[in-house]
Structure formats: C-alpha cells, structure tokens
C-alpha cells in the first residue's frame, strides 16, 4: 500500500533539539554489494542502511543466484560466489539506476552480461554511454536487443586506458570492478574523487585487489588477482554524507541545538563553508556536527549565498534541493546553478506553491529570494532528494503539509519519520488508498 507523510510545521520557529544519527551511505553500500560478485567467499558488511534501494539490489543479487542474510543489527552477509546467472531481472533493474553497477563484475566474471536500461529517479537524462565505451575499450562487444544491452567478452576483458569525458561516480565504480577482473593494467583518467569511490577501492584492496590512486583523478588497477581469500573481516560502510548534510541543513533551519552523529565532517566541507558564510555557527568534531543556540538567530540575520553544484569536493548535487529550502529563509537573493543533472530544479515549482520566491532562469539555474514564510501544502515527492527537501520545507512551514510518494524517500532514508520524531518534529507516516 502507498504511504505518505503528514507534517505539522513549526511556522519558522527553531525549537528542534537532540541528537540524530547518520546511517551508512546508500551510494557506498550499493557498489559494495555489487563487488561481492567478484569474491570467492562470503563477505560481511556493517553499518548497512535498511533502505529500499538496498532491498532492490539484494533482490537483483538473489535473482542472479547470490545468497545473503542479516547477521546482526545492520550487519549483512553476502555470498556473491554463488552467482550463476548473468541476466539482470528487468523489473528490479529498471527501478534503480544502481543496477548498472552489476554489469562490471558480471562481465568480468562470466564474459557476458545482459541488462535493461537502468531506472531510478527522474532527474534528467542519465545516459550510460561512458559505461559502454569503457567496456568496449576493455575488449567487449556491445549490442542492443529488444530494449536490452547484450555485452560479451568471450576472451575475457583486457586492461586499457580510459578517459572519462565527464566525471562519473557510478561509471568509475563500474569500470573499477570490471578492471579488477580484467587481464593486465587499467588506467582510469578523470575518474571520480567521491568518498564512495574510495570506499569501494579500499574494500576491494582489503580482499586482494591491486588498486592505487583512488581519491585522485587517475586510478590504476592491476587486474587478474583472486579476491576474497586474504581477509574475512567485516567491512564497514562509510556514513552517508548526503544524509548528514541534510540533517545539518535541517538544524540550521529549525533547531535550537542539534547534534549529528556518526558522520565524517571532512566529506561535507563545501556545505559547511556555505552555511558558515550565510551566518550559521557550525561546530565540527571528529565524527559529529552540531548547531548550537541557533534559536536566537533570526532568519533576517542570515545572508544569501550562491550555490553551484560540482563533482566532489564541490557542492553535492544531492544536497542542492535541501539547500534551496534553506535559501528561502535567508535574507537577499541567492543563485543556484545545477551543473550535474538536467531537470533537477523542477521541484522549485512546488516550493513556490508553498510561498517560496524562486525564479527559474533555465533548466540549470534559479534565483531564490528570501526570507519567506512557507505555507503547508500537499505535494508529491518526485525523487529521493527532492522528497526529503519537501519534508524540510514542511517542517519549517506554517500549517500542515502532506508529502505523498513516501516510497521515494524510503529509497534513500531509513524510517525517516521515526528519527525526526525523536528531535521534536511532528511527523507521521500514513497509509493511503490513493496518493
């Protein structure tokens, strides 16, 4: 049954208090689960978030023949060595874009893989041409048959040098996994620098891979090494920097004192500096962030700040929508320039319905004027990140809001209503026949 969130807004008051813990990163655990296919023995991951995208990835792995079990609180054991199928299930693969991550290890292991065009959130065009070009440079042949990609490498993949015309996190991760199973050396240039890429490389190295340069734009992979037998320690999933950043923005918007725990502040330098420039006093610890005595600061004392999304370590595109909500509450004109995805600013029309003063210049740029008091509305969450931004907007708004399509938010955030309730948010999850 479909579900929605009903939220009673604070009407601009900043009275949330307490601590909120960050879960494991969605964008880190999905490639780790895909990488299990390359191992010759089971592996345990800790700090695994229980979100819908993880459930979908596990269903895909199960259909391929993998086995898994939850052995503890957020501890997941996966046996990818049992995989015997190289054809991805159409329905599940079309539901999450991360299904493309499975193509690399399946191709490396079996010399063949078949999959539909990956699905996921509708936030603009998300082609997979870089993946295809990378596989072809590694010796694979690609064809499209009845809306499915058929990729074969009967003689196995071979190492190559590949330059990403556009830096791609998922592309970098997929080709790393393919290269681990290839013969010889692969050099990936203009590779993604994101922490999730580093997490994957560190995991593969801990299991016997030979990868260097991760965290820089040039990654070198020495392929052909057996994986899995050298290490059976549980591998921890890094904290979700997007979740941590969203909670920090919530703190700046609606909290008096809020501490965000189990996070890695160094992954959020761009957001922290943007908030500090605006006048938010952000405290930083080794594994926590906090805003304190924030209730005393009126919105009129926050100044406008311009945001331009960039690949890491720039401002994350996944925090662009939550940040837009913050910008509706500061004084002056702030610009948003979305450089990663076309169509990711479409959510601004709904914020305008709530009373926000936002002008779209084009599909990549918008101007936000503030501060404005938002009014509660019924909205349909369009994707994971904008869905959470709607929750933030509803929390600070006057009156009641209803956010439909709870499923989208559940894809990236585990039981978000229960966690927000603990810090004072009046939010509840409701079943609905039509929403």
N, C-alpha and C positions, 0 to 999 in steps of 0.2 A: 504494500500500500504506500502511496505517495505521502510525503510528510512535509511540514512547513514549520517555520519558527515564528513565534509570536513574541514581540518585544515591547516592553513599556519603557519609553525613552526617559532620559534624565533632564530633558529640556535645557541642556547646556551646563548642568551642574557637574562638578568634578568631585564626586564622592565615592568612587570605587576604591577599595583598599584590599591589601593582602598580597599573596604570592600566587603566581601561576607558572606551572612547569611546562617546559618545551619538550615535545616528543621527538622521536627520531625523524630524520628528514625523508619525506616522500621521494624527493628527487635523488636521494642517495641509495635508499633501500631497493628501488626498482632495478637499477643496473646490477646491484649486488645479487639479487635473486636470479637475474639472467645469467650472471657469471657462474652460478652453481653448475650450469650445464657443462662447463669446461673441466670440472674437478672429478677425480677418480674416487672420491669418497665423500660422505655427507659432511655438511658444514653447519655450524650453529651461528646465528646472528642474534645479538642482543639489542635492546632499545628499538625494537621494530614497532612502528606505529600500526594500530589496528584500524586502518582506513580502507575505504572502498577500492582504491587503486591497488593496494596490496592484495586484497581479496581477488581482484580481477587477474592480477599477474599470477597468483597462485593457481587460479583456475586454468589459466593458459598452460602453466607448467604441468599441472595434473593431466591435462589432455595430451601433453607430449609424453607422459609416462613417468614424470618425476614424482617423488613421494615427499611429504612434509608433515610435521607435527609441531604443535606448540608445546614446548617442554618446560616452560616457566612463564612468569609474567613478562610479556613482550620478548620472550626468547623463542626463536623459531629455528627448527632443524630442517634442513632441506637436503635431499639426496637427488642431485641432478644427474648422477651417474646412471640412474635408471631410465633416463630419457631414451626412447626408441623411435620416436616419430619426429619428422621434420616439417610437418604441415601445421601451421597455426590455425586454430579454431577461428572461423570467420567472425562470429558474433562478438566474442570477447575481444578479439584483436581490433575490431572496429570501434570498441568502446573506449579504449585508452591508447594514446599515441605511444606510450612507453612499450607497446608490443613490438615496435621496431627494434628494440634493444635485443630481442631474442634472435634476430636474424644473424647477427655476427657470430655468436657462439655456435648456433646450429650449423651455419655454413662451414665454420672451421672444423667442427666435429664430424659432420656427415658428408660434406662436399655438396650439399643440396639443401635448399630451404624454399618453402612456398608460403606466401602470406598476402593478405589483402592490404590495401592502403590503410595505414593506421588511423584510428579515430582520435577522440578526445574532445577537448573544449573547442568551441567555435570562436577563435580569436584571430581570424585572418588566415591567409594562405600559409601552409606549413609544408612545403614540398620536401621530398626525400631524395632529390637529385644528388646531393652530396654523398648519401649512403651508397646509392647505385654506382656513382663514379668511383668511389673508393673500392667497392667490391670488384669492379671491372679492372681497376689498376692492379688488384691483387690476383688477377687471372681468372675471375669468374665471368660467366656469360649470363646475361640478364634478358628475360623476355616477359611480356605481359600476356596472360592467357585468361580470358573471361574475368576481367577485373581483379586478377591476382598476379603477383610477381612470382616468376619462377627463376630462381638463381641457382646455377650449377657450377661446380669446380671439381670435375671428376678426377683431376690430377692433384687436387689439393690447392690451397691458397699459397701464394708466394709473397715474400716481403717486397715492399715497394716504398717509394717516396710519394707522399700525397700532401698537397697544399689545399687547405680549406679556403675557398673563395670568400666564404662567410663563416666566421667562427661559430661553431655549433657544439653545444654541450652533448646532446644525445648522439650527434654524429661522431664526435671524438670518442665517446664511451663505446659506441658500437664498433668502430674500427679498431680501437684498442683490443677489444675482446676477439675480434676476427684475427688481428695480427698476432696475438698470443698463440693461436693455433696454426699460424702460417709457418712456412719454411723460410728461414733467413730473417734479415733485419728489415723492419718497417720504421720509417721516419714520418711522423705527422707534423706538418708545419701549419702555423696559425691555428694551433689547437686551442681549445677552450681551457681557461685557467681556473674554472669554478672549483670550490671545495669538494663538490660531489665527484668531480673527475679525479681529484687527488685521493679521495676515499676509495674509489674503485681500484685505482692503481696500487695503493697501499695494500688493499685486500689481496689482489692478485699476486703481488710480490710476496706477501706473507705465506702464500701457498705454492711458491716456487717459480713464479714468472720473473722475467728479467726486463723491467721497465724503468726507464730513467727520464728525467726532465719534466715529469708531471708537476703541474703548478707553474710551468713556463709555457711559452708558445710553441716549443719544439719538443716533442715526446718521441723517444726511441724505444722500440720494442724488439727484443731478441726472441723470435718465435721458436716453437718446437720443443719447449720444455714441458715435462709432465707436471701436472698441477694436483695438489691435494695431499700428497703423502708426507710432506715435510712438517705439517702443522695441523693440529686438531683443536687449537684454542678457539673459544668463542670470539667472534669478531663484532665489535660494537659499531652500530650505525651512528654517524655523526648527528648532532642536534639539527633540527630544521631551522635554518636561518630565516626563511620566509615567515614561518610561524612566530619566531622570536621577534622579528621586525614588526609584524602585525600587532603583536601584543604591546610592543613598545609604543607604537603609534596610538593604540587604544589608551595606554597610560597617559600619554601627552594630551589626549583629547578629553578623557573622562575620569581620570583618577586623581586622588589626593596623594596617596602613597601606594605605589605598585612595584613589586619586585618580580622580575622574570628570571627564573632559574633554569639550570641545565641547558645553557646555551653557550655559544662561542662568540663573544662580542667582536673579535677580530674579523669575523665574517660579515660584519654589518657597519664597517667604518663609514661608508658613504651615507647611509641613513642616519647614523648617529651625528655626523657632522652637519647634515641638512637640518636636523631637529635643533641642534645647538645653535646654528646660525639663526634659526627662527626665534630662539629665546627659550627653548626647553632645557632645563637643567638635567642632563642625563648622567647618572653615575654608572661607572663601569668597574666590574670585578673580574676575577679570573674566569668564572663561569656564570656570571649573572649581570643583569642590567637593572636599573631602577630609576624611577622618577619619584622625588620626594617633595612634600609640601607644595605640590603642584596646584592644589585647590585655591591657593592665594593669588595665583597669576591669572588675570583676566585675559580673554581672547584678544582684546584690543592691544595688549602688550606683546603679542606675538607678531613677528614681521613676516612678510611674504618671502618665499624662497622659490627659485626656479629649479625644475627637475628635468633632467634629460637621462633617459634610461640608456644603459650601456652594458656590454658584457662585463663580467667580473674583472676587476674590483669596482666597477662603476655602479651606478644606482640600479638595483634589480628591477627588471620589467614586472616581476611578480609582486612587487610592493608598490607599483605605480598606482593602482586603484585605491588601496587603503590610504596612500599618501594624499591622493586627491581629496579624500574626505577631510583629512587634517587641514588641507589648504583652504577649504571652505570656511574654516574657523579662525584664520589669521587675518591680520589687517593688511590690506593692499591687494595688488594684482600679482598672481603667481602664474608662471607658464609651465606647461607640461609638454615635453617633446618625447614621444614614444618612437624609438628608433629600431625596435626589435620586431614587433608584430603589427601588421596592418589590421585595423579594426578593433584594436584593444581599447580604444577610447569610447566605444559605443555605449558603455554603461553610463556615461555622463548624462545622457538624456533622462535616465531615471533619477539621478541626483538632482537634476533640475526640477523634476516633479515634486521633490521634497523641499524645494525652495532654494537650492544652490544657484549661484550666479556663475554659470560656465558658458563660455563661447567657444565653439569648435571652429578652428581656422581651417583645418583639413583633417584627413583621417589619421594624421600623426601628431597634430598639435592642438592644444586647447589653452584657453586663458581662464583662470579661476579668480573671482573677486570675493573678498571676504572682509569682515566676518558676516555670516548669515545664519539665522536660526532655522534649522531644518524642521520640517513637519513630518509626522509619521504617515506612511503610505503603505499600500500593498504592492510588492514588487516581485518579479520573477527573476531569481538568480540565474544569470546567463552562463557563468563558468565558475571554476573553483575560486579564483582570486577576487573577481568582482562580487561573487556571492558573499565572501567574508567582508568585503568593503561595505556591502549593504547592511550587514549586521552592525558594523562600526557606526554607520550613519544612523541606523535605527536607535542605537544606544544613546547617542547624543541628541536625538531629535525630541521634539515636543509631541506627546501623544503616543498612540500605539501604532506599531508597524507589523506587517506580515511579510515574511520573506519565503516565497514558495521555492520549489525545487531544492529542498534540503539535500537531496542526493548529491548535487554538485559540490556542496560544501563538505559533505561527508567523504568525498573522494580524497580530500586533502587534509581534513582536520578531524581528529578523533573526538567524538562526543563533545563538540564544542560548547553546547549549552550547559552541560554539567560543570565544565571547567570555569565558564564565565559566571555561573550562578555563585560559585564559591568566593568570588571577589565582589559580589553585590549587584550583578546585572540581573534584571528582571526579564528572563527569557525562558521560554518553554517550547518543547517540541510537541507538535500536534499532528495526529493522523488526519488525512483529508481524502474525501472521495474524489474531488476534482480540484487540483491546484497545480 
